[in-house]
Amino acid sequence: MGTAVARNRAKRRLREAVRARWPDVEPGWDLIWIARQPVVVAAWPEVQQAIEQLLRRARVMKTNG
């Protein structure tokens, strides 16, 4: 991941993106997130979209109805 600054930036970005979507996750899931280099330089909307796509692929999102 690079320097400590880059690692901390990646953690903060992942934490915030997941926090925003956490209310949509079904209760009872323990999730592990592993940051890769692109999260440090990716545009914020890309990070948010990636988190949402991963949650949908994992099928842990609440269903509407």
N, C-alpha and C positions, 0 to 999 in steps of 0.2 A: 504493500500500500504506500510505501514511501515514508516520509517524515511523520513525526508525532502530530504535527499540525494537520497533515492530510488524513491521518487515521482518525483524529478527533472530529474533523469536519465530516468525514464519512459517517461516523457514529451519530453525530447530531442530525445529519440529513436523514438517515434511515429512521432514527427514533421519531423525528417529527412527522415523516411521511406515514409511518405505521400508526402513530398516535391519532392522526386524523382519520384513519380508516378503522381503528380498533372497535368503535361502536358497531360496525357492520360485521364483525367476526362472531361466529357462534360461540357461546360460552363453552368452556372446558378444553380449549386448545392451548397447548404450549408450543410456541413457534420459535425457531432459531433463525436468525438472519445473519448471513455472511456477506460482508461488503466486498466488492471487487473494485478495482481501480477506476472504472468509468463513473462510479457514483460521485467521485470527488469533482469531476469536471463536467458532468452532465447538467443540462438545464433542469431547473426545479420541476417543471411540468413533466419532464421525462422520468424523473425519479418517482414522482407521484403515480404516473401511469404504470411504471414497472411494478411498483408495490401492489397496485390494484390488480394487475394481470397475474402476479404471483399468487395473490390471495384467491382469485377466481380459479386458477389452475389447480390449487391445492383443495378447492371445494370446501373452504372453511367460512365462506360468506353466508350470512343469513339469507333465507329465501323470503321473497315478498308474497306471502299468502299461503 
